Amino acid sequence: MRLVPMTAMAAAAALLSACADLHPKMDQQLAMEKSACAEVGLVPGTDAFSNCFLSMDASNTYDRSAASR
């Protein structure tokens, strides 16, 4: 009977470790998007910068979801 909880714990650990691998990639992607907005002269903290960043993030999210199909 103890096998089921141990298996569930092992599965949860595997899923968490997979998520941990995504964070550095996501952080790098966010930094690149923010940098691109700053390179065109937009100032962080302004509405224009936020709109630029959000549109780039939405576009990249769409690209990633299309590529995974």
Order of alpha helices (4+ residues) and beta strands (2+ residues): alpha-alpha
